[in-house]
Amino acid sequence: MRRSRRRGLWIAGSIGLLVVAAGIAVRVLDEPARRYLEAEVNRRLSGYTVSIPGLRLHPLAAAIEMREATIVQNDNPDPPVLHVRRLVTSVDWRALIRGRVVADVLFDHPTVHLDLRQVRTEAADRTPVEQRGWQEALEALTLDLKINRLRVRQGDVTYVDRGPFKPLHLGHLKIQADNIRNIRSAERTYPSDVQVEGVAFEQGQIWLDGHADFLATPYPGVEGSLWLERIALDYFRPLTNRYNVSVRNGTLSLEGRFEVGPKITRVSLDQVRVQGVALEYTHTRETAGAEQARVEQTAEVARRATRTPSAQLAIERLDVTASTFGFVNRAASPPYRLRLTDTDISLRHLSSQPRDGHASIALRGQLMGKGPTRITASVKTRPGRADLDITTRIEDADLPRLSNVVRAHGGVGVTQGALSLYSELKVENGTIEGYIKPLVKDIRVGDDGSAEGDRSLKRRLYEGMMNVAGKVLKNHSRGEVATVVQVSGPLERPHVSRWETIGRLLQNAFLKPIVPGLDPSRAPGGERAPTPDAPAAGTP
């Protein structure tokens, strides 16, 4: 018994010594392994530098744990683009049971930071993304084992722009992708599961549940369901300001499905909701050229989308409520602002593909806060273009609130009056046809009394003549000045005759009052009955 006891103690002691020796050996190997991995990753990566301050080997778990790793952009090293509290690479035991030696990668508390300098440097790099070594660098961290499972725990992404703007921030990100190294699949077959969830801009929520083909070429394909809830829109001001668009307040929610792959881009949104947004577009002389270029570029993209069956965008329902839309023209003299307040917009069945039928749009709002406005439209998408039927009603808008608009385009100020406007326009095959019927009531032209001494005699005489003309050109039964303007011709340069408009104005003033409202006899594309203020169809 004494001999057995001694033998057991020797065996236990030997095992203990071996464990201690193995632990010491492993700890001794930590630093060489750290230096090797850091050098190998940087050798494969272009334009960025990786730092791995700490590394621990875990032989029993077949894992490598890196701590406080960072990635910096060489041209803008401060702050780091990525900091990871813990990055653990281990053997995927589930795949090992099936005879595959692949890696399971965990990013624990990764923090991504991007600013405008870093984004511009990245955009200026002419080397394609797939040739900058990102995938090869990540594989170096796994000792060149293929990655089969990737997880992100408590991720954090921040984008900081120039100016006094709140940073774009995504927090509490949880990402999991499984079965990444599946066999190559048939086109538009997605064997890998992907889940993403997180908090957007402090109060919003993001969920993505889908599938992916990570082996698709030239880039992976992903399809699934997407939900966004209460995304604050004013966080996007740094981006929208570059396109002369200012966004304040408002939230965005949506739900739908998407598919993005090498040969298809499909987004199908079941419901989109925008609440309480204030959006304003500003036009200036300095940006006029860039604005026109953006319009042409957008139109070209839209034309390509309608001609490409693999590019699909569909919105079944979009609702905008309690919102304000504005237009500021700083190129005019004087500058002016148009605003549509208390606006509700309802859009149904919008699609980029002609086969999906007509879309309908309905808008209700107040022009300059006091002028009930109703616009309805029917949209039919066709290859390379869209056909529209638009009906507009604006009633009793306050003209003094539009005084700068009138002065900029008419050369006079307005101190009294109300404007109503009715219009039906049809756009088809690149041409426009229809009418615009403006009615002005109780108009008084001129400045307010405070500026009387500063006005030239020439301007006062001109304004006096305009007031007299307004009294002469009244519909006697209603006290209104009115006409109907015919619009026709190519969409880029429609024909609107100024002399014909003046003649109609005189004719209507003395012969036949114009009744407010839409005119059924003038519906675009239909037969028009001859009336004293409109020639018969076919009349030159």
C-alpha positions as CSV (number, residue, x, y, z in Angstrom):
1,M,0.0,0.0,0.0
2,R,2.9,2.3,0.8
3,R,4.5,1.6,-2.6
4,S,1.1,2.2,-4.4
5,R,0.6,5.4,-2.5
6,R,4.1,6.6,-3.5
7,R,3.6,5.6,-7.1
8,G,0.3,7.6,-7.2
9,L,2.0,10.6,-5.7
10,W,4.7,10.4,-8.3
11,I,2.2,10.1,-11.1
12,A,0.1,13.0,-9.9
13,G,3.2,15.1,-9.3
14,S,4.5,14.3,-12.8
15,I,1.2,15.2,-14.4
16,G,1.1,18.4,-12.4
17,L,4.6,19.3,-13.5
18,L,3.7,18.5,-17.1
19,V,0.7,20.8,-16.9
20,V,2.7,23.5,-15.3
21,A,5.4,23.1,-17.9
22,A,2.9,23.1,-20.7
23,G,1.3,26.2,-19.3
24,I,4.7,27.9,-19.1
25,A,5.5,26.8,-22.6
26,V,2.2,28.1,-23.9
27,R,2.7,31.4,-22.1
28,V,6.2,31.6,-23.6
29,L,4.6,31.0,-27.0
30,D,2.0,33.8,-26.6
31,E,4.5,36.6,-27.5
32,P,6.0,34.9,-30.6
33,A,2.5,34.0,-31.8
34,R,1.4,37.6,-31.2
35,R,4.3,39.0,-33.2
36,Y,3.7,36.5,-36.0
37,L,0.0,37.2,-36.4
38,E,0.5,41.0,-36.2
39,A,3.2,40.9,-38.9
40,E,1.2,38.4,-41.1
41,V,-2.0,40.4,-41.0
42,N,-0.2,43.7,-41.9
43,R,1.7,42.0,-44.7
44,R,-1.6,41.0,-46.3
45,L,-3.4,44.3,-45.7
46,S,-3.1,47.5,-47.8
47,G,-3.6,51.0,-46.5
48,Y,-4.2,50.0,-42.9
49,T,-2.2,48.8,-39.9
50,V,-3.2,46.3,-37.3
51,S,-2.0,46.3,-33.8
52,I,-2.4,43.3,-31.4
53,P,-1.2,44.3,-27.9
54,G,-2.2,41.1,-26.2
55,L,-2.6,37.4,-27.3
56,R,-3.4,34.2,-25.3
57,L,-3.3,30.7,-26.7
58,H,-5.8,28.2,-25.3
59,P,-4.7,24.7,-26.6
60,L,-7.4,22.8,-24.8
61,A,-10.1,24.8,-26.4
62,A,-8.2,25.0,-29.7
63,A,-8.6,28.8,-29.6
64,I,-6.6,32.0,-29.9
65,E,-7.7,35.1,-28.0
66,M,-6.6,38.6,-29.0
67,R,-7.2,41.6,-26.7
68,E,-7.5,45.3,-27.4
69,A,-6.7,44.9,-31.1
70,T,-7.0,48.0,-33.3
71,I,-7.0,48.9,-37.0
72,V,-5.9,52.4,-38.1
73,Q,-6.0,54.0,-41.5
74,N,-2.4,54.9,-42.4
75,D,-3.3,58.3,-43.8
76,N,-5.6,59.2,-40.8
77,P,-4.4,57.2,-37.9
78,D,-6.3,59.0,-35.2
79,P,-8.7,57.7,-34.1
80,P,-8.5,54.0,-35.0
81,V,-11.1,52.7,-37.5
82,L,-11.7,49.6,-35.4
83,H,-11.0,48.6,-31.8
84,V,-11.9,45.1,-30.5
85,R,-11.9,44.3,-26.8
86,R,-11.7,40.6,-27.5
87,L,-11.3,38.7,-30.7
88,V,-11.5,34.9,-30.3
89,T,-10.8,32.4,-33.1
90,S,-11.5,28.8,-32.3
91,V,-12.3,25.6,-34.1
92,D,-16.0,25.2,-35.0
93,W,-16.7,22.1,-33.1
94,R,-20.1,21.6,-34.7
95,A,-18.5,21.5,-38.1
96,L,-15.6,19.3,-36.8
97,I,-18.1,16.6,-35.9
98,R,-19.0,16.5,-39.6
99,G,-15.4,16.2,-40.5
100,R,-14.7,19.8,-41.5
101,V,-11.9,21.8,-39.8
102,V,-13.1,25.4,-40.0
103,A,-13.1,28.5,-37.8
104,D,-15.5,30.1,-35.4
105,V,-14.8,33.9,-35.0
106,L,-16.2,36.0,-32.2
107,F,-15.8,39.8,-32.1
108,D,-16.6,40.9,-28.5
109,H,-17.4,44.6,-28.1
110,P,-16.0,45.8,-31.4
111,T,-16.1,49.6,-31.9
112,V,-16.0,51.1,-35.4
113,H,-15.3,54.8,-35.8
114,L,-15.5,56.6,-39.2
115,D,-15.2,60.3,-40.0
116,L,-15.4,62.3,-43.1
117,R,-11.6,62.3,-43.6
118,Q,-11.4,58.6,-43.5
119,V,-14.3,58.1,-45.8
120,R,-12.9,60.5,-48.4
121,T,-9.5,58.7,-48.2
122,E,-11.1,55.4,-48.8
123,A,-13.2,56.7,-51.7
124,A,-10.1,58.2,-53.3
125,D,-8.3,54.8,-53.3
126,R,-8.5,53.4,-56.8
127,T,-7.6,49.9,-55.7
128,P,-10.8,47.7,-55.7
129,V,-12.0,46.7,-52.3
130,E,-11.5,43.0,-53.1
131,Q,-7.8,43.6,-53.8
132,R,-7.0,45.4,-50.6
133,G,-6.5,42.2,-48.6
134,W,-9.3,42.4,-46.1
135,Q,-10.4,38.8,-46.5
136,E,-6.8,37.5,-46.5
137,A,-6.0,39.5,-43.3
138,L,-9.0,38.0,-41.6
139,E,-8.0,34.5,-42.6
140,A,-4.5,35.2,-41.2
141,L,-6.2,35.7,-37.8
142,T,-7.6,32.2,-38.1
143,L,-4.3,30.6,-39.1
144,D,-5.8,30.3,-42.6
145,L,-8.7,28.2,-41.5
146,K,-11.8,29.0,-43.5
147,I,-14.3,30.9,-41.5
148,N,-17.6,29.0,-41.0
149,R,-19.2,31.0,-38.2
150,L,-18.9,34.7,-37.4
151,R,-20.4,36.4,-34.4
152,V,-20.5,40.0,-33.3
153,R,-21.4,40.7,-29.6
154,Q,-22.2,44.3,-28.4
155,G,-21.0,46.0,-31.5
156,D,-20.9,49.8,-31.8
157,V,-20.6,51.9,-35.0
158,T,-20.2,55.7,-35.1
159,Y,-19.9,58.0,-38.1
160,V,-18.8,61.6,-37.4
161,D,-19.3,64.3,-40.1
162,R,-17.9,67.8,-40.4
163,G,-20.0,70.5,-38.7
164,P,-22.3,70.7,-35.7
165,F,-24.2,67.5,-36.4
166,K,-25.0,64.6,-34.2
167,P,-22.9,61.5,-35.1
168,L,-24.6,58.6,-36.8
169,H,-24.6,55.8,-34.1
170,L,-25.5,52.2,-34.1
171,G,-25.2,50.4,-30.8
172,H,-25.8,47.1,-29.1
173,L,-25.2,45.3,-32.4
174,K,-25.6,41.6,-32.5
175,I,-24.7,39.8,-35.7
176,Q,-24.5,36.1,-36.3
177,A,-23.7,34.3,-39.6
178,D,-23.6,30.5,-39.8
179,N,-22.6,27.9,-42.3
180,I,-20.5,30.4,-44.2
181,R,-18.2,27.8,-45.8
182,N,-21.0,25.8,-47.3
183,I,-20.4,24.2,-50.7
184,R,-21.0,26.5,-53.7
185,S,-24.7,26.9,-54.3
186,A,-26.8,27.4,-57.3
187,E,-27.5,31.0,-58.4
188,R,-29.9,32.8,-55.9
189,T,-29.7,29.9,-53.4
190,Y,-28.7,31.1,-49.9
191,P,-27.6,28.3,-47.6
192,S,-26.1,30.4,-44.7
193,D,-28.3,31.9,-41.9
194,V,-27.8,35.6,-41.0
195,Q,-29.3,37.6,-38.2
196,V,-28.7,41.2,-37.3
197,E,-30.2,43.4,-34.6
198,G,-29.3,46.7,-32.9
199,V,-30.3,50.1,-31.8
200,A,-30.1,53.0,-34.3
201,F,-29.6,56.6,-33.3
202,E,-30.4,56.1,-29.6
203,Q,-34.2,55.3,-30.1
204,G,-34.6,53.3,-33.3
205,Q,-34.5,49.6,-33.8
206,I,-33.0,47.5,-36.6
207,W,-33.8,43.8,-37.3
208,L,-32.6,41.7,-40.2
209,D,-33.4,38.0,-40.6
210,G,-32.2,36.3,-43.7
211,H,-29.9,34.0,-45.6
212,A,-26.7,34.5,-47.6
213,D,-24.4,32.9,-50.1
214,F,-21.0,34.0,-49.0
215,L,-19.3,32.1,-51.8
216,A,-21.1,33.9,-54.6
217,T,-18.8,35.8,-57.0
218,P,-17.8,38.6,-57.5
219,Y,-19.4,39.4,-54.1
220,P,-21.7,37.6,-51.6
221,G,-25.5,37.5,-52.0
222,V,-28.0,38.1,-49.2
223,E,-31.8,37.9,-49.0
224,G,-34.2,38.3,-46.1
225,S,-36.6,40.4,-44.1
226,L,-35.8,43.8,-42.8
227,W,-37.5,45.9,-40.1
228,L,-36.7,49.5,-39.1
229,E,-38.6,51.1,-36.3
230,R,-38.5,54.8,-35.3
231,I,-35.3,55.8,-37.0
232,A,-34.6,59.5,-36.3
233,L,-34.2,61.2,-39.7
234,D,-32.4,64.4,-38.6
235,Y,-29.3,62.2,-37.9
236,F,-28.9,62.1,-41.7
237,R,-28.4,65.9,-42.0
238,P,-24.7,65.6,-42.7
239,L,-25.5,63.5,-45.7
240,T,-28.6,65.3,-47.0
241,N,-27.0,68.8,-46.7
242,R,-24.6,67.8,-49.5
243,Y,-27.5,67.6,-51.8
244,N,-29.1,70.9,-50.8
245,V,-31.6,69.1,-48.6
246,S,-32.2,70.0,-45.0
247,V,-33.9,67.5,-42.7
248,R,-35.2,68.2,-39.3
249,N,-37.1,65.9,-36.9
250,G,-39.2,63.0,-38.1
251,T,-39.0,59.3,-37.8
252,L,-38.9,56.5,-40.3
253,S,-40.3,53.0,-39.9
254,L,-40.5,50.3,-42.6
255,E,-40.8,46.6,-43.1
256,G,-40.2,44.4,-46.2
257,R,-38.0,42.0,-48.0
258,F,-34.8,42.4,-50.0
259,E,-32.4,40.4,-52.2
260,V,-29.0,41.7,-53.2
261,G,-26.7,39.5,-55.2
262,P,-24.3,39.5,-58.2
263,K,-27.1,39.4,-60.7
264,I,-30.1,40.9,-58.9
265,T,-31.1,43.8,-56.7
266,R,-34.6,43.6,-55.3
267,V,-36.3,45.6,-52.6
268,S,-40.0,45.1,-51.8
269,L,-41.3,47.2,-49.0
270,D,-44.7,46.3,-47.6
271,Q,-45.1,49.4,-45.5
272,V,-43.1,52.7,-45.1
273,R,-44.1,55.3,-42.5
274,V,-42.6,58.8,-42.1
275,Q,-43.9,61.0,-39.3
276,G,-43.3,64.6,-38.4
277,V,-40.4,65.3,-40.8
278,A,-39.5,68.9,-41.9
279,L,-37.7,68.7,-45.3
280,E,-36.5,71.7,-47.3
281,Y,-34.6,72.0,-50.6
282,T,-32.5,75.0,-51.3
283,H,-31.6,76.3,-54.8
284,T,-28.6,78.7,-55.2
285,R,-26.7,80.1,-58.1
286,E,-23.5,78.5,-56.9
287,T,-24.9,75.0,-56.8
288,A,-27.2,75.2,-59.9
289,G,-24.7,73.2,-62.1
290,A,-24.4,70.5,-59.5
291,E,-28.1,70.3,-59.0
292,Q,-28.7,69.9,-62.7
293,A,-26.1,67.2,-62.9
294,R,-27.7,65.3,-60.0
295,V,-31.1,65.5,-61.8
296,E,-29.7,64.1,-65.0
297,Q,-27.8,61.4,-63.1
298,T,-31.0,60.4,-61.1
299,A,-33.0,60.3,-64.3
300,E,-30.5,58.1,-66.0
301,V,-30.4,55.7,-63.0
302,A,-34.2,55.6,-63.1
303,R,-34.2,54.8,-66.8
304,R,-31.7,52.0,-66.4
305,A,-33.7,50.6,-63.5
306,T,-36.9,50.4,-65.6
307,R,-35.0,48.7,-68.4
308,T,-33.3,46.1,-66.1
309,P,-35.6,43.3,-64.9
310,S,-33.0,42.3,-62.3
311,A,-33.2,45.7,-60.6
312,Q,-36.5,45.9,-58.8
313,L,-37.9,48.4,-56.3
314,A,-41.5,48.2,-55.1
315,I,-43.3,50.0,-52.3
316,E,-46.7,48.7,-51.6
317,R,-47.7,51.5,-49.1
318,L,-46.0,54.7,-48.0
319,D,-47.6,57.1,-45.6
320,V,-46.1,60.5,-44.7
321,T,-48.0,62.3,-41.9
322,A,-47.9,65.6,-40.1
323,S,-44.9,66.8,-42.1
324,T,-43.6,70.0,-43.7
325,F,-42.0,70.4,-47.1
326,G,-40.2,73.5,-48.3
327,F,-38.4,75.1,-51.3
328,V,-36.0,78.0,-50.9
329,N,-34.9,79.9,-54.0
330,R,-31.8,81.9,-53.1
331,A,-31.0,82.5,-56.8
332,A,-34.1,84.7,-57.2
333,S,-34.3,88.4,-56.4
334,P,-35.6,88.7,-53.8
335,P,-35.0,85.2,-52.4
336,Y,-38.2,83.4,-51.3
337,R,-39.4,80.3,-49.5
338,L,-42.4,78.1,-50.4
339,R,-43.7,75.8,-47.7
340,L,-46.4,73.1,-47.6
341,T,-47.4,72.5,-44.0
342,D,-49.6,70.0,-42.2
343,T,-48.8,67.6,-45.1
344,D,-50.1,64.1,-45.4
345,I,-49.0,61.9,-48.4
346,S,-50.3,58.5,-49.3
347,L,-48.6,56.4,-52.0
348,R,-49.8,53.0,-53.1
349,H,-48.4,50.3,-55.4
350,L,-45.2,52.0,-56.6
351,S,-42.9,49.9,-58.7
352,S,-39.9,50.4,-60.9
353,Q,-41.1,47.6,-63.3
354,P,-43.8,48.4,-65.9
355,R,-45.5,45.1,-65.5
356,D,-46.6,46.0,-62.0
357,G,-49.4,48.4,-63.0
358,H,-50.3,51.9,-61.9
359,A,-49.2,53.7,-58.7
360,S,-51.4,56.3,-57.0
361,I,-50.3,59.3,-55.0
362,A,-52.6,61.6,-52.8
363,L,-51.3,64.7,-51.1
364,R,-53.1,67.0,-48.6
365,G,-51.5,70.1,-47.0
366,Q,-51.6,73.9,-46.5
367,L,-49.7,76.2,-48.9
368,M,-47.7,78.7,-46.7
369,G,-49.8,77.6,-43.7
370,K,-53.0,79.0,-45.2
371,G,-54.2,77.5,-48.5
372,P,-55.8,74.1,-48.7
373,T,-53.8,72.1,-51.2
374,R,-54.8,68.8,-52.8
375,I,-52.8,66.9,-55.3
376,T,-53.6,63.5,-56.8
377,A,-51.5,61.6,-59.3
378,S,-51.5,58.3,-61.2
379,V,-48.1,56.9,-62.2
380,K,-47.5,54.3,-64.8
381,T,-43.9,53.1,-65.1
382,R,-42.7,52.4,-68.7
383,P,-39.3,51.4,-70.0
384,G,-37.1,54.4,-69.7
385,R,-39.8,56.8,-68.5
386,A,-43.0,57.2,-66.5
387,D,-46.5,58.4,-67.6
388,L,-48.4,60.6,-65.2
389,D,-51.9,62.1,-64.7
390,I,-51.7,64.9,-62.1
391,T,-54.6,66.9,-60.7
392,T,-53.9,70.0,-58.5
393,R,-56.3,72.1,-56.3
394,I,-55.0,75.1,-54.3
395,E,-57.7,77.3,-52.8
396,D,-57.6,80.7,-51.2
397,A,-53.9,80.8,-50.5
398,D,-52.8,84.1,-48.8
399,L,-51.0,86.2,-51.5
400,P,-49.1,88.4,-49.0
401,R,-47.4,85.3,-47.7
402,L,-46.4,84.7,-51.3
403,S,-45.3,88.3,-51.8
404,N,-41.6,87.5,-52.4
405,V,-42.5,84.9,-55.0
406,V,-44.7,87.4,-56.9
407,R,-42.0,90.0,-56.6
408,A,-39.3,87.7,-57.9
409,H,-41.2,86.5,-60.9
410,G,-43.6,89.3,-61.5
411,G,-41.7,92.4,-60.4
412,V,-44.2,93.7,-57.9
413,G,-45.2,93.2,-54.3
414,V,-48.6,92.1,-53.1
415,T,-50.2,93.4,-49.9
416,Q,-53.7,91.9,-50.3
417,G,-55.4,89.1,-52.1
418,A,-56.0,85.3,-52.4
419,L,-54.8,82.8,-55.0
420,S,-56.6,79.7,-56.1
421,L,-55.2,77.4,-58.7
422,Y,-56.7,74.3,-60.5
423,S,-54.7,72.2,-62.9
424,E,-54.9,68.9,-64.8
425,L,-51.8,67.7,-66.6
426,K,-51.0,64.5,-68.4
427,V,-47.5,63.3,-69.2
428,E,-47.3,60.5,-71.8
429,N,-44.7,59.4,-74.2
430,G,-42.4,62.3,-73.2
431,T,-45.0,65.0,-73.9
432,I,-47.2,67.0,-71.6
433,E,-50.7,68.2,-72.2
434,G,-53.3,69.9,-70.0
435,Y,-54.2,73.3,-68.4
436,I,-53.5,75.5,-65.5
437,K,-56.3,77.7,-64.2
438,P,-55.2,80.5,-61.8
439,L,-57.7,82.7,-60.0
440,V,-56.7,85.8,-58.1
441,K,-59.2,87.6,-55.8
442,D,-59.1,91.0,-54.1
443,I,-55.6,91.6,-55.1
444,R,-53.7,94.8,-54.2
445,V,-50.3,95.4,-55.6
446,G,-47.5,97.4,-53.8
447,D,-45.4,97.4,-50.7
448,D,-46.7,98.0,-47.2
449,G,-46.7,101.6,-46.0
450,S,-43.4,101.3,-44.0
451,A,-41.3,101.4,-47.2
452,E,-43.3,104.1,-49.0
453,G,-40.5,106.7,-48.9
454,D,-37.9,104.3,-50.3
455,R,-39.9,103.4,-53.4
456,S,-39.1,105.2,-56.7
457,L,-41.7,107.2,-58.6
458,K,-41.3,104.7,-61.5
459,R,-42.2,101.8,-59.2
460,R,-45.1,103.5,-57.6
461,L,-46.5,104.4,-61.1
462,Y,-46.0,100.7,-62.2
463,E,-47.8,99.4,-59.1
464,G,-50.6,101.9,-59.6
465,M,-51.1,100.7,-63.2
466,M,-51.2,97.1,-62.0
467,N,-53.8,97.9,-59.4
468,V,-55.9,99.6,-62.1
469,A,-55.5,96.6,-64.4
470,G,-56.6,94.3,-61.6
471,K,-59.8,96.3,-61.3
472,V,-60.4,96.3,-65.0
473,L,-59.7,92.6,-65.5
474,K,-62.2,91.4,-62.8
475,N,-64.8,88.7,-63.3
476,H,-67.6,91.1,-62.3
477,S,-69.7,88.5,-60.7
478,R,-67.0,87.2,-58.4
479,G,-64.4,89.9,-58.1
480,E,-61.7,87.6,-59.5
481,V,-59.0,87.9,-62.1
482,A,-58.7,84.6,-63.9
483,T,-57.6,82.8,-67.0
484,V,-56.9,79.3,-68.3
485,V,-53.4,78.5,-69.6
486,Q,-53.0,75.6,-72.0
487,V,-49.8,73.6,-71.7
488,S,-48.6,71.2,-74.4
489,G,-45.6,69.9,-76.1
490,P,-42.4,68.1,-75.2
491,L,-41.9,67.6,-71.5
492,E,-38.5,69.3,-71.6
493,R,-39.8,72.4,-73.3
494,P,-43.6,72.6,-73.1
495,H,-45.5,75.3,-75.1
496,V,-47.2,78.0,-73.1
497,S,-48.2,81.1,-75.1
498,R,-47.9,84.3,-73.1
499,W,-49.9,86.4,-75.7
500,E,-52.6,83.7,-75.8
501,T,-52.7,83.9,-72.0
502,I,-53.1,87.6,-72.0
503,G,-55.8,87.4,-74.7
504,R,-57.7,84.8,-72.7
505,L,-57.4,86.9,-69.6
506,L,-59.1,89.9,-71.3
507,Q,-61.7,87.6,-72.9
508,N,-62.6,86.1,-69.6
509,A,-62.7,89.4,-67.8
510,F,-65.3,90.9,-70.2
511,L,-67.2,88.0,-71.7
512,K,-67.5,85.0,-69.3
513,P,-66.6,84.6,-65.7
514,I,-64.4,81.6,-64.8
515,V,-65.9,79.4,-62.2
516,P,-63.4,78.0,-59.6
517,G,-62.7,74.3,-59.7
518,L,-61.5,71.7,-62.2
519,D,-63.0,71.8,-65.7
520,P,-64.3,68.5,-66.9
521,S,-64.3,69.8,-70.5
522,R,-60.5,70.3,-70.3
523,A,-59.5,67.0,-68.9
524,P,-56.2,66.0,-70.6
525,G,-56.5,63.5,-73.3
526,G,-60.2,63.8,-73.6
527,E,-62.6,65.7,-75.9
528,R,-63.0,69.4,-75.1
529,A,-66.3,71.2,-75.7
530,P,-65.9,74.6,-77.4
531,T,-66.4,77.4,-74.9
532,P,-65.9,81.2,-75.0
533,D,-62.5,80.9,-73.2
534,A,-61.3,77.7,-74.9
535,P,-61.1,76.9,-78.7
536,A,-62.5,73.6,-80.0
537,A,-60.1,70.7,-80.2
538,G,-57.9,71.0,-83.2
539,T,-58.2,74.8,-83.4
540,P,-54.7,76.4,-84.0
